[in-house]
Amino acid sequence: MTKVKVSIIGVKGYAGEELLKILLRHKFVEIVSVSGRMDGKPRHICEMYPYLKGKADIFCEDIVEEKISELSDVVFTALPHGVPMSIVPAILSKGKKVIDLSGDFRLRNIKEYEKWYGIDHSAKALIKRAVYGLPEIYRNKIKRASLIANPGCYPTTVILGCLPLLKKDLVHKTGIISDSKSGISGGGRNFVKNYSGPDTYAYKIAGIHRHIPEIEQEITLSDILGSPVRITFTPHILAQERGMLSTIYMKLKHKSDREELFAVFRKYYSKEIFVRVVESAHTKHVENTNFCDISVDVDRRTGYAIVTSAIDNLVKGAAGQAVQNLNIMCGFKEQEGLL
């Protein structure tokens, strides 16, 4: 099989580094370019990541879209929001495919993007072209896509945790609450440099986190009637490097027990390689994997279903899911490079 030529733009960040680690063990890809903001001073990747000595022989260079496009079949953009929208159009115009890990192409409503991200969108024409890259929902669309909007880490845990009960109409779509916690790597390298821990705390409280419209968009779209959803979402920083856990509260429409809800989840995800329905979801159990572990309980006293959903924020929450999307787009086994 001819190898797919891939490039990583943004290899200096956590997600870019994780992409590199995964793609180096992928049998059917060739990494032809890695780039970032280098200020005209290329560095060998093993200088940046010494543990890759003997595994990778490539220089990290400045981002030059034209050169990268010429070399590549598929380009991963692992950059802060606002940057990919200025790079992706040129790459797509060369007939290449793009998997973008930022928030630039996730929201279908331009006004919502500009409201939540606080900047004008310069590539509005690409929004309709982008496919939201959550394989458990959009696998068939991903197969035909040229532009993938890789989901956010928090939305991955919440959407996968909510969908089975919403699809079966077992819970109310109003009053959903998600208490979500992320390891410090979710904040990026600059955040980690300044983090003084161990310290666990809530941030962006009271409905201001940028992942909220993404979660609401996808849960709303999951309903055939498309009735709008509002979610109360509070993120927290955990005093650990990686891992993410969301605890989601949904009001049951009728009396249910744990066994009934477990059966719903098991059936819904029975054919999904990377979703495991478990007795108890732990971040330790998904660390360095592309799995999402989900558990469900019933609070009979209050009538709430309580779902816990755990992922590695850098893998299923970023790079691993991006490679899962690559595999679907290219017709590889979905688990290639990931198991």
C-alpha contacts under 8 A as a table, 3 or more apart, distances in Angstrom:
res1	aa1	res2	aa2	distance
1	M	28	F	7.33
2	T	28	F	7.32
3	K	27	K	8.00
3	K	28	F	4.77
3	K	29	V	4.82
3	K	30	E	6.02
4	V	28	F	6.29
4	V	29	V	4.61
4	V	30	E	6.01
4	V	73	D	6.25
4	V	74	V	7.46
5	K	29	V	5.83
5	K	30	E	4.86
5	K	31	I	5.97
5	K	32	V	6.08
5	K	71	L	7.21
5	K	72	S	5.00
5	K	73	D	5.13
5	K	74	V	6.50
6	V	29	V	6.64
6	V	30	E	6.06
6	V	31	I	5.00
6	V	32	V	5.90
6	V	33	S	7.12
6	V	72	S	5.28
6	V	73	D	5.93
6	V	74	V	4.90
6	V	75	V	5.61
6	V	76	F	7.51
7	S	31	I	5.82
7	S	32	V	5.73
7	S	33	S	4.63
7	S	34	V	5.71
7	S	68	I	6.99
7	S	72	S	6.18
7	S	74	V	6.61
7	S	75	V	4.81
7	S	76	F	6.09
8	I	11	V	5.97
8	I	16	G	6.73
8	I	19	L	7.65
8	I	20	L	7.52
8	I	31	I	7.97
8	I	33	S	6.38
8	I	34	V	4.82
8	I	35	S	6.39
8	I	75	V	6.06
8	I	76	F	4.85
8	I	77	T	6.16
8	I	78	A	7.21
9	I	16	G	7.41
9	I	34	V	5.91
9	I	35	S	4.91
9	I	36	G	5.91
9	I	63	I	6.89
9	I	75	V	7.33
9	I	76	F	6.04
9	I	77	T	4.83
9	I	78	A	5.92
9	I	79	L	7.20
10	G	13	G	6.10
10	G	16	G	5.48
10	G	34	V	7.51
10	G	35	S	5.86
10	G	36	G	4.75
10	G	37	R	7.77
10	G	77	T	6.27
10	G	78	A	4.81
10	G	79	L	5.37
11	V	14	Y	7.69
11	V	15	A	7.43
11	V	16	G	3.91
11	V	17	E	5.25
11	V	19	L	7.82
11	V	20	L	7.26
11	V	34	V	6.16
11	V	35	S	6.02
11	V	36	G	6.10
11	V	60	C	7.83
11	V	78	A	7.07
12	K	16	G	6.10
12	K	17	E	6.31
12	K	35	S	7.89
12	K	36	G	6.24
13	G	16	G	5.18
13	G	17	E	6.09
13	G	78	A	7.45
13	G	79	L	7.80
13	G	188	G	7.01
13	G	189	R	6.69
14	Y	17	E	5.16
14	Y	18	E	6.16
14	Y	185	S	7.14
14	Y	188	G	6.56
14	Y	189	R	6.94
14	Y	314	L	7.26
15	A	18	E	5.03
15	A	19	L	6.12
15	A	78	A	6.35
15	A	314	L	5.92
15	A	318	A	6.20
15	A	319	A	5.63
16	G	19	L	5.02
16	G	20	L	6.29
16	G	78	A	5.57
16	G	319	A	7.25
17	E	20	L	5.12
17	E	21	K	6.40
18	E	21	K	5.12
18	E	22	I	6.30
18	E	314	L	6.80
18	E	315	V	7.26
18	E	319	A	5.89
18	E	320	G	7.92
19	L	22	I	5.23
19	L	23	L	5.99
19	L	319	A	4.95
19	L	320	G	7.12
19	L	323	V	7.59
20	L	23	L	5.21
20	L	24	L	6.05
21	K	24	L	5.44
21	K	25	R	7.09
22	I	25	R	5.66
22	I	26	H	6.64
22	I	319	A	7.85
22	I	320	G	7.33
22	I	323	V	7.82
22	I	337	G	6.04
22	I	338	L	6.91
23	L	26	H	4.90
23	L	29	V	6.98
23	L	31	I	7.43
23	L	323	V	7.68
23	L	337	G	6.62
24	L	31	I	7.58
24	L	55	K	7.50
24	L	56	A	7.49
25	R	337	G	5.62
26	H	29	V	5.97
26	H	336	E	6.31
26	H	337	G	4.26
26	H	338	L	7.97
27	K	336	E	7.53
27	K	337	G	7.06
31	I	34	V	7.65
32	V	71	L	6.53
32	V	72	S	6.84
33	S	58	I	7.47
33	S	59	F	7.84
33	S	60	C	7.45
33	S	68	I	6.68
33	S	71	L	7.53
33	S	72	S	7.90
34	V	58	I	7.55
34	V	59	F	6.98
34	V	60	C	5.08
34	V	61	E	6.63
35	S	38	M	7.83
35	S	60	C	4.82
35	S	61	E	4.66
35	S	62	D	5.39
35	S	63	I	5.41
36	G	60	C	6.83
36	G	61	E	6.30
36	G	62	D	5.31
36	G	63	I	5.68
37	R	61	E	7.63
37	R	62	D	5.42
37	R	63	I	6.76
38	M	41	K	5.39
38	M	42	P	6.13
38	M	60	C	7.68
38	M	61	E	6.13
38	M	62	D	5.10
39	D	62	D	6.76
40	G	61	E	7.52
40	G	62	D	6.39
41	K	61	E	7.25
41	K	62	D	7.84
42	P	59	F	6.21
42	P	60	C	5.49
42	P	61	E	4.68
42	P	62	D	7.05
43	R	47	E	6.64
43	R	48	M	7.29
43	R	59	F	5.40
43	R	60	C	5.37
43	R	61	E	7.00
44	H	47	E	5.41
44	H	48	M	6.95
44	H	57	D	7.35
44	H	58	I	5.95
44	H	59	F	4.16
44	H	60	C	6.00
45	I	48	M	5.17
45	I	49	Y	6.06
45	I	50	P	7.85
45	I	52	L	7.65
45	I	56	A	7.22
45	I	57	D	7.06
45	I	58	I	5.94
45	I	59	F	5.44
45	I	60	C	5.89
46	C	49	Y	4.80
46	C	50	P	4.63
46	C	51	Y	7.09
46	C	52	L	5.55
46	C	53	K	5.39
46	C	56	A	7.17
46	C	57	D	7.54
47	E	50	P	5.60
49	Y	52	L	5.85
49	Y	53	K	7.87
50	P	53	K	5.62
52	L	55	K	5.15
52	L	56	A	5.91
53	K	56	A	6.41
53	K	57	D	7.98
54	G	57	D	7.50
63	I	68	I	7.80
64	V	67	K	5.60
64	V	68	I	6.20
65	E	68	I	5.12
65	E	69	S	5.94
65	E	87	I	6.74
65	E	90	A	6.89
65	E	91	I	6.50
66	E	69	S	5.16
66	E	70	E	6.29
66	E	90	A	7.52
66	E	91	I	7.30
67	K	70	E	5.22
67	K	71	L	6.46
68	I	71	L	5.28
68	I	72	S	6.11
68	I	75	V	7.98
69	S	72	S	5.31
69	S	73	D	7.58
69	S	75	V	7.78
69	S	91	I	5.55
69	S	94	K	6.62
69	S	96	K	6.75
70	E	94	K	7.92
72	S	75	V	6.56
72	S	96	K	7.13
73	D	96	K	5.43
73	D	97	K	6.41
74	V	96	K	5.87
74	V	97	K	4.68
74	V	98	V	5.66
74	V	99	I	7.53
75	V	96	K	7.40
75	V	97	K	6.24
75	V	98	V	4.84
75	V	99	I	6.31
76	F	98	V	5.84
76	F	99	I	4.85
76	F	100	D	5.84
76	F	101	L	7.46
77	T	84	P	6.61
77	T	98	V	7.29
77	T	99	I	6.35
77	T	100	D	4.79
77	T	101	L	6.04
77	T	102	S	7.59
78	A	100	D	6.45
78	A	101	L	5.14
78	A	102	S	6.51
79	L	83	V	6.41
79	L	84	P	6.50
79	L	101	L	7.06
79	L	102	S	6.17
80	P	83	V	6.01
80	P	84	P	7.55
80	P	102	S	6.00
81	H	84	P	6.74
81	H	102	S	5.18
81	H	103	G	5.61
81	H	104	D	5.72
82	G	85	M	5.98
82	G	86	S	7.45
82	G	104	D	6.36
82	G	119	I	7.46
82	G	121	H	7.66
83	V	86	S	5.65
83	V	87	I	6.88
84	P	87	I	5.00
84	P	88	V	5.62
84	P	100	D	7.28
84	P	102	S	7.28
84	P	104	D	6.87
85	M	88	V	5.64
85	M	89	P	7.03
85	M	104	D	6.33
85	M	121	H	7.26
85	M	122	S	6.28
85	M	123	A	5.60
86	S	89	P	6.89
86	S	122	S	6.90
86	S	123	A	7.27
87	I	90	A	5.99
87	I	91	I	6.90
88	V	91	I	5.21
88	V	92	L	6.18
88	V	98	V	7.15
89	P	92	L	5.21
89	P	93	S	6.08
89	P	123	A	7.15
89	P	126	L	7.78
90	A	93	S	5.12
90	A	94	K	6.76
91	I	94	K	5.44
91	I	95	G	7.13
91	I	96	K	5.94
91	I	97	K	7.62
91	I	98	V	7.57
92	L	95	G	5.22
92	L	96	K	5.11
92	L	97	K	6.25
92	L	98	V	7.09
92	L	146	S	7.66
92	L	147	L	7.95
93	S	96	K	7.30
96	K	146	S	7.33
97	K	145	A	7.94
97	K	146	S	4.63
97	K	147	L	5.97
98	V	146	S	6.23
98	V	147	L	4.92
98	V	148	I	6.31
99	I	147	L	5.90
99	I	148	I	4.66
99	I	149	A	6.36
99	I	150	N	6.60
99	I	322	A	6.65
99	I	325	N	7.91
99	I	326	L	7.66
100	D	104	D	7.97
100	D	105	F	7.75
100	D	147	L	7.48
100	D	148	I	6.02
100	D	149	A	5.30
100	D	150	N	5.76
101	L	149	A	6.51
101	L	150	N	4.93
101	L	151	P	7.14
101	L	152	G	7.71
101	L	318	A	6.65
101	L	319	A	7.88
101	L	322	A	7.39
102	S	105	F	7.56
102	S	149	A	7.44
102	S	150	N	7.17
102	S	152	G	7.74
103	G	106	R	5.49
103	G	107	L	7.61
103	G	149	A	7.35
103	G	150	N	7.98
103	G	151	P	7.74
103	G	152	G	7.27
104	D	107	L	7.51
104	D	113	Y	7.74
104	D	121	H	7.91
104	D	149	A	7.67
105	F	108	R	7.46
105	F	126	L	7.62
105	F	127	I	5.73
105	F	130	A	6.31
105	F	148	I	7.99
105	F	149	A	5.35
106	R	127	I	7.84
106	R	130	A	7.58
106	R	131	V	7.91
106	R	132	Y	6.09
106	R	149	A	5.25
106	R	150	N	7.42
106	R	151	P	7.04
106	R	214	E	6.88
107	L	110	I	6.92
107	L	112	E	7.08
107	L	113	Y	6.08
107	L	127	I	7.68
107	L	213	P	7.48
107	L	214	E	6.18
107	L	217	Q	7.49
108	R	127	I	6.13
108	R	128	K	7.00
109	N	112	E	5.30
109	N	113	Y	6.54
110	I	113	Y	5.08
110	I	114	E	6.26
110	I	121	H	7.16
110	I	124	K	6.97
110	I	127	I	7.87
111	K	114	E	5.14
111	K	115	K	6.00
112	E	115	K	5.03
112	E	116	W	6.10
112	E	213	P	7.48
113	Y	116	W	5.38
113	Y	117	Y	5.74
113	Y	118	G	7.71
113	Y	121	H	7.64
114	E	117	Y	5.34
114	E	118	G	5.17
114	E	119	I	5.22
114	E	120	D	5.54
114	E	121	H	6.63
115	K	118	G	5.44
115	K	119	I	7.63
116	W	208	I	7.98
116	W	210	R	5.76
116	W	213	P	7.98
117	Y	210	R	6.85
121	H	124	K	6.00
123	A	126	L	5.79
123	A	127	I	7.46
124	K	127	I	5.64
125	A	128	K	6.79
125	A	129	R	7.68
126	L	129	R	5.05
126	L	130	A	6.26
127	I	130	A	5.34
128	K	131	V	7.97
129	R	145	A	7.85
129	R	146	S	7.80
129	R	147	L	6.68
130	A	145	A	7.34
130	A	146	S	7.54
130	A	147	L	4.91
130	A	148	I	5.50
130	A	149	A	6.08
131	V	138	Y	7.72
131	V	141	K	6.77
131	V	142	I	6.40
131	V	145	A	6.50
131	V	147	L	6.37
131	V	148	I	5.00
131	V	149	A	5.86
132	Y	138	Y	7.06
132	Y	142	I	7.92
132	Y	148	I	6.02
132	Y	149	A	4.87
132	Y	150	N	6.26
132	Y	151	P	6.64
133	G	138	Y	6.73
133	G	139	R	7.96
133	G	142	I	6.67
133	G	148	I	5.59
133	G	149	A	5.49
133	G	150	N	4.73
133	G	151	P	5.93
133	G	321	Q	7.86
133	G	322	A	7.67
133	G	325	N	6.48
134	L	137	I	5.75
134	L	138	Y	5.90
134	L	139	R	7.34
134	L	150	N	7.17
134	L	151	P	6.41
134	L	156	T	7.57
134	L	321	Q	7.73
134	L	325	N	8.00
135	P	138	Y	5.09
135	P	139	R	4.47
135	P	142	I	7.29
135	P	324	Q	7.75
135	P	325	N	6.91
136	E	139	R	6.33
136	E	272	E	7.02
138	Y	141	K	5.37
138	Y	142	I	6.06
139	R	142	I	5.08
139	R	143	K	6.42
139	R	328	I	7.27
140	N	143	K	5.31
140	N	144	R	7.13
141	K	144	R	5.51
141	K	145	A	6.21
142	I	145	A	5.00
142	I	148	I	7.22
142	I	325	N	6.86
142	I	328	I	6.65
142	I	329	M	6.03
143	K	328	I	5.51
143	K	329	M	4.43
143	K	330	C	7.43
143	K	331	G	7.59
144	R	329	M	6.64
145	A	148	I	6.70
145	A	329	M	6.95
148	I	325	N	7.77
150	N	318	A	7.20
150	N	321	Q	7.26
150	N	322	A	6.14
151	P	155	P	6.74
151	P	156	T	6.39
151	P	317	G	7.32
151	P	318	A	7.36
152	G	155	P	5.37
152	G	156	T	6.22
152	G	211	H	6.99
152	G	317	G	6.25
152	G	318	A	6.94
153	C	156	T	5.25
153	C	157	T	6.78
153	C	244	M	7.98
153	C	313	N	5.54
153	C	314	L	7.86
153	C	316	K	7.42
153	C	317	G	3.89
153	C	318	A	6.37
154	Y	157	T	5.43
154	Y	158	V	6.33
154	Y	180	S	7.17
154	Y	211	H	6.97
154	Y	244	M	7.67
154	Y	246	S	7.62
154	Y	313	N	7.99
154	Y	317	G	7.35
155	P	158	V	5.08
155	P	159	I	5.67
155	P	211	H	6.43
155	P	212	I	7.88
155	P	214	E	6.77
155	P	215	I	5.27
156	T	159	I	5.50
156	T	160	L	6.02
156	T	316	K	7.83
156	T	317	G	6.45
157	T	160	L	5.55
157	T	161	G	5.97
157	T	244	M	7.97
157	T	245	L	7.33
157	T	246	S	6.22
157	T	292	C	7.34
157	T	309	S	5.43
157	T	310	A	6.51
157	T	311	I	6.90
158	V	161	G	4.98
158	V	162	C	6.07
158	V	178	S	7.22
158	V	215	I	7.16
158	V	246	S	6.53
158	V	248	I	7.11
158	V	309	S	7.14
159	I	162	C	5.20
159	I	163	L	5.98
159	I	215	I	6.40
159	I	218	E	7.17
159	I	219	I	6.59
160	L	163	L	5.65
160	L	164	P	7.75
160	L	309	S	7.77
161	G	164	P	7.36
161	G	248	I	7.33
161	G	294	I	6.67
161	G	307	V	6.22
161	G	308	T	7.05
161	G	309	S	5.89
162	C	165	L	6.06
162	C	166	L	6.24
162	C	219	I	7.75
162	C	248	I	7.64
162	C	307	V	7.71
163	L	166	L	5.11
163	L	167	K	5.83
163	L	219	I	7.16
163	L	222	S	7.38
164	P	167	K	5.23
164	P	168	K	6.31
164	P	264	V	6.61
164	P	265	F	5.91
164	P	268	Y	6.11
165	L	168	K	5.21
165	L	169	D	6.14
165	L	170	L	5.33
165	L	171	V	6.12
165	L	261	L	7.73
165	L	264	V	7.32
165	L	265	F	7.79
166	L	169	D	4.91
166	L	170	L	6.18
166	L	171	V	5.95
166	L	172	H	7.58
166	L	173	K	7.22
166	L	222	S	7.96
166	L	223	D	7.70
167	K	170	L	7.78
167	K	222	S	7.16
167	K	223	D	7.03
169	D	172	H	7.50
169	D	253	K	7.94
170	L	252	L	5.91
170	L	253	K	5.62
170	L	254	H	7.03
171	V	250	M	6.04
171	V	251	K	5.41
171	V	252	L	4.31
171	V	253	K	5.13
171	V	305	A	7.89
172	H	175	G	7.32
172	H	176	I	7.78
172	H	250	M	6.71
172	H	251	K	5.63
172	H	252	L	6.39
172	H	253	K	6.27
173	K	176	I	6.59
173	K	229	V	6.01
173	K	230	R	7.77
173	K	250	M	7.81
174	T	229	V	6.26
174	T	230	R	6.26
174	T	231	I	7.32
175	G	230	R	7.12
175	G	231	I	6.46
175	G	232	T	7.27
175	G	250	M	6.95
175	G	251	K	7.27
176	I	230	R	7.25
176	I	231	I	5.07
176	I	232	T	6.27
176	I	248	I	7.16
176	I	249	Y	5.76
176	I	250	M	5.06
176	I	251	K	7.36
177	I	231	I	5.81
177	I	232	T	4.68
177	I	233	F	5.97
177	I	248	I	5.62
177	I	249	Y	5.06
177	I	250	M	6.85
178	S	231	I	7.41
178	S	232	T	6.21
178	S	233	F	4.87
178	S	234	T	6.44
178	S	246	S	6.33
178	S	247	T	5.62
178	S	248	I	4.34
178	S	249	Y	6.35
179	D	233	F	6.20
179	D	234	T	5.24
179	D	235	P	6.27
179	D	236	H	7.80
179	D	246	S	5.65
179	D	247	T	5.16
179	D	248	I	6.38
180	S	233	F	7.43
180	S	234	T	6.16
180	S	235	P	4.74
180	S	236	H	6.06
180	S	244	M	7.32
180	S	245	L	5.72
180	S	246	S	4.04
180	S	247	T	6.16
181	K	235	P	5.61
181	K	236	H	4.49
181	K	237	I	5.69
181	K	238	L	5.99
181	K	244	M	5.50
181	K	245	L	5.27
181	K	246	S	6.21
182	S	185	S	7.93
182	S	186	G	6.26
182	S	235	P	7.50
182	S	236	H	6.22
182	S	237	I	5.21
182	S	238	L	5.43
182	S	242	R	6.99
182	S	243	G	5.92
182	S	244	M	4.36
182	S	245	L	6.67
182	S	313	N	7.21
183	G	186	G	5.97
183	G	237	I	6.04
183	G	238	L	4.84
183	G	239	A	6.38
183	G	240	Q	4.97
183	G	241	E	4.91
183	G	242	R	4.24
183	G	243	G	5.19
183	G	244	M	6.21
183	G	313	N	7.60
184	I	187	G	5.69
184	I	188	G	7.60
184	I	191	F	7.60
184	I	192	V	6.18
184	I	195	Y	7.89
184	I	237	I	6.23
184	I	238	L	6.40
184	I	239	A	6.77
184	I	240	Q	6.22
184	I	241	E	5.15
184	I	242	R	6.39
185	S	188	G	5.40
185	S	189	R	6.96
185	S	191	F	7.94
185	S	192	V	6.50
185	S	241	E	5.55
185	S	242	R	5.73
185	S	313	N	7.96
185	S	314	L	7.75
186	G	242	R	7.29
186	G	313	N	6.54
186	G	314	L	7.42
187	G	190	N	7.66
187	G	191	F	5.36
187	G	192	V	6.83
188	G	191	F	5.47
188	G	192	V	6.37
189	R	192	V	5.09
189	R	193	K	6.22
190	N	193	K	5.17
190	N	194	N	6.57
191	F	194	N	5.33
191	F	195	Y	6.00
192	V	195	Y	5.00
196	S	199	D	6.99
197	G	200	T	7.98
197	G	239	A	6.50
198	P	239	A	5.02
198	P	240	Q	7.91
199	D	237	I	7.73
199	D	238	L	7.07
199	D	239	A	5.50
200	T	236	H	6.93
200	T	237	I	5.29
200	T	238	L	4.96
200	T	239	A	5.66
201	Y	236	H	5.35
201	Y	237	I	5.45
201	Y	238	L	7.27
202	A	205	I	6.82
202	A	234	T	6.90
202	A	235	P	5.77
202	A	236	H	4.06
202	A	237	I	6.36
203	Y	234	T	7.28
203	Y	235	P	5.99
203	Y	236	H	5.85
203	Y	237	I	7.55
204	K	207	G	7.29
204	K	208	I	5.66
204	K	209	H	5.48
204	K	234	T	7.16
204	K	235	P	6.97
205	I	208	I	6.40
205	I	209	H	7.40
205	I	233	F	7.83
205	I	234	T	5.62
205	I	235	P	7.31
206	A	232	T	7.64
206	A	233	F	7.61
206	A	234	T	7.11
207	G	212	I	7.25
207	G	232	T	6.56
207	G	233	F	6.38
207	G	234	T	7.42
208	I	212	I	7.55
209	H	212	I	5.88
209	H	233	F	7.86
209	H	234	T	7.97
209	H	235	P	7.92
210	R	213	P	6.71
210	R	214	E	7.68
211	H	214	E	5.23
211	H	215	I	6.30
212	I	215	I	5.25
212	I	216	E	6.18
212	I	231	I	7.35
212	I	233	F	6.89
213	P	216	E	5.02
213	P	217	Q	5.81
214	E	217	Q	5.14
214	E	218	E	6.39
215	I	218	E	5.48
215	I	219	I	6.20
216	E	219	I	5.24
216	E	220	T	5.87
216	E	228	P	7.58
216	E	229	V	5.56
216	E	230	R	6.24
216	E	231	I	6.77
217	Q	220	T	5.24
217	Q	221	L	6.15
217	Q	229	V	7.78
218	E	221	L	5.00
218	E	222	S	6.18
219	I	222	S	5.08
219	I	223	D	7.03
219	I	229	V	6.86
220	T	223	D	5.63
220	T	226	G	5.34
220	T	227	S	6.08
220	T	228	P	5.30
220	T	229	V	5.59
221	L	224	I	7.13
221	L	226	G	5.59
222	S	226	G	7.24
223	D	226	G	4.92
223	D	227	S	6.81
240	Q	243	G	7.54
242	R	287	E	7.29
242	R	312	D	6.24
242	R	313	N	6.32
242	R	314	L	7.17
243	G	283	T	5.11
243	G	284	K	7.35
243	G	286	V	7.60
243	G	287	E	6.31
243	G	310	A	7.33
243	G	311	I	5.92
243	G	312	D	4.30
243	G	313	N	5.32
243	G	314	L	7.80
244	M	283	T	6.17
244	M	310	A	5.55
244	M	311	I	5.33
244	M	312	D	5.90
244	M	313	N	5.66
245	L	281	A	7.94
245	L	282	H	7.50
245	L	283	T	6.56
245	L	308	T	6.85
245	L	309	S	5.60
245	L	310	A	4.44
245	L	311	I	6.70
246	S	307	V	7.91
246	S	308	T	5.62
246	S	309	S	5.22
246	S	310	A	6.55
247	T	306	I	6.78
247	T	307	V	5.69
247	T	308	T	4.53
247	T	309	S	6.61
248	I	306	I	5.60
248	I	307	V	5.02
248	I	308	T	6.29
249	Y	304	Y	6.28
249	Y	305	A	5.90
249	Y	306	I	4.82
249	Y	307	V	6.62
250	M	304	Y	5.47
250	M	305	A	5.24
250	M	306	I	6.57
251	K	303	G	6.14
251	K	304	Y	4.50
251	K	305	A	6.23
252	L	255	K	6.90
252	L	256	S	7.55
252	L	303	G	5.80
252	L	304	Y	5.46
252	L	305	A	6.19
255	K	300	R	7.93
255	K	303	G	7.15
256	S	260	E	6.49
256	S	261	L	7.21
256	S	298	V	7.42
257	D	260	E	5.48
257	D	261	L	6.59
257	D	297	D	7.91
257	D	298	V	6.12
257	D	300	R	7.96
258	R	261	L	5.24
258	R	262	F	5.99
258	R	296	V	6.87
258	R	297	D	5.33
258	R	298	V	5.58
259	E	262	F	5.04
259	E	263	A	6.20
260	E	263	A	5.22
260	E	264	V	6.51
261	L	264	V	4.98
261	L	265	F	6.40
261	L	296	V	6.93
261	L	297	D	7.81
262	F	265	F	5.20
262	F	266	R	6.12
262	F	277	V	7.71
262	F	295	S	7.66
262	F	296	V	6.48
263	A	266	R	5.11
263	A	267	K	6.10
264	V	267	K	5.36
264	V	268	Y	6.10
265	F	268	Y	5.09
265	F	269	Y	6.13
265	F	277	V	6.76
266	R	269	Y	5.44
266	R	270	S	5.52
266	R	277	V	6.15
267	K	270	S	5.03
268	Y	271	K	7.89
269	Y	272	E	5.17
269	Y	275	V	6.47
269	Y	276	R	7.59
269	Y	277	V	7.84
272	E	275	V	5.66
273	I	276	R	7.86
273	I	335	Q	7.55
274	F	290	N	6.28
274	F	291	F	4.54
274	F	292	C	6.12
275	V	291	F	5.69
275	V	292	C	4.83
275	V	293	D	5.95
275	V	294	I	7.34
276	R	291	F	7.00
276	R	292	C	6.22
276	R	293	D	4.82
276	R	294	I	6.17
277	V	293	D	5.89
277	V	294	I	4.89
277	V	295	S	5.79
278	V	281	A	6.39
278	V	293	D	6.32
278	V	294	I	5.85
278	V	295	S	5.25
279	E	295	S	5.73
279	E	296	V	7.89
280	S	294	I	7.47
280	S	295	S	5.56
280	S	308	T	7.77
281	A	285	H	7.64
281	A	293	D	5.48
281	A	294	I	5.72
281	A	295	S	5.81
281	A	308	T	6.13
281	A	309	S	6.18
281	A	310	A	5.74
282	H	285	H	5.42
282	H	286	V	7.11
282	H	293	D	7.52
282	H	310	A	6.07
283	T	286	V	5.46
283	T	287	E	6.15
283	T	310	A	5.52
283	T	311	I	6.25
283	T	312	D	6.82
284	K	287	E	5.28
286	V	289	T	5.33
286	V	290	N	7.21
286	V	291	F	5.83
286	V	292	C	6.97
286	V	293	D	7.15
286	V	310	A	7.06
286	V	311	I	5.68
286	V	312	D	5.83
287	E	311	I	7.27
287	E	312	D	5.21
288	N	312	D	6.29
288	N	314	L	7.97
288	N	315	V	6.58
289	T	311	I	7.98
289	T	312	D	6.59
289	T	315	V	6.22
289	T	316	K	7.15
289	T	320	G	7.68
289	T	338	L	7.23
289	T	339	L	7.87
290	N	311	I	7.36
290	N	312	D	7.04
290	N	315	V	5.34
290	N	316	K	4.44
290	N	320	G	5.51
290	N	321	Q	6.88
290	N	338	L	6.62
291	F	311	I	6.27
291	F	312	D	7.71
291	F	316	K	6.34
292	C	309	S	6.71
292	C	310	A	5.58
292	C	311	I	4.85
292	C	312	D	7.93
292	C	316	K	6.98
293	D	309	S	5.69
293	D	310	A	5.17
293	D	311	I	6.66
294	I	307	V	7.03
294	I	308	T	5.64
294	I	309	S	4.47
294	I	310	A	6.49
295	S	307	V	5.72
295	S	308	T	5.24
295	S	309	S	6.60
296	V	305	A	6.94
296	V	306	I	5.63
296	V	307	V	4.35
296	V	308	T	6.27
297	D	305	A	5.88
297	D	306	I	5.12
297	D	307	V	6.40
298	V	303	G	7.14
298	V	304	Y	5.94
298	V	305	A	4.66
298	V	306	I	5.96
299	D	302	T	5.72
299	D	303	G	5.63
299	D	304	Y	5.25
299	D	305	A	6.33
299	D	306	I	7.17
300	R	303	G	4.96
300	R	304	Y	6.95
311	I	315	V	7.68
311	I	316	K	6.11
311	I	317	G	6.70
312	D	315	V	5.32
312	D	316	K	5.88
312	D	317	G	6.19
313	N	316	K	6.23
313	N	317	G	4.16
313	N	318	A	6.39
314	L	317	G	5.29
314	L	318	A	4.96
314	L	319	A	5.97
314	L	320	G	7.28
315	V	318	A	5.11
315	V	319	A	4.89
315	V	320	G	4.08
315	V	321	Q	6.37
316	K	319	A	6.75
316	K	320	G	4.92
316	K	321	Q	4.76
317	G	320	G	7.18
317	G	321	Q	6.51
318	A	321	Q	5.65
318	A	322	A	6.27
319	A	322	A	4.96
319	A	323	V	6.30
320	G	323	V	5.14
320	G	324	Q	6.14
320	G	338	L	6.90
321	Q	324	Q	4.82
321	Q	325	N	6.18
322	A	325	N	5.07
322	A	326	L	6.27
323	V	326	L	4.75
323	V	327	N	6.17
323	V	337	G	7.81
323	V	338	L	7.87
324	Q	327	N	5.16
324	Q	328	I	6.43
324	Q	334	E	5.66
324	Q	335	Q	6.79
324	Q	336	E	7.82
324	Q	338	L	7.75
325	N	328	I	5.12
325	N	329	M	6.14
325	N	334	E	7.90
326	L	329	M	5.10
326	L	330	C	6.09
327	N	330	C	5.25
327	N	331	G	5.89
327	N	332	F	4.72
327	N	333	K	6.25
327	N	334	E	5.28
327	N	335	Q	7.66
327	N	336	E	6.91
328	I	331	G	5.23
328	I	332	F	6.19
328	I	333	K	7.34
328	I	334	E	6.03
329	M	332	F	7.86
332	F	336	E	6.81
333	K	336	E	5.46
335	Q	338	L	5.10
335	Q	339	L	5.73
336	E	339	L	6.60
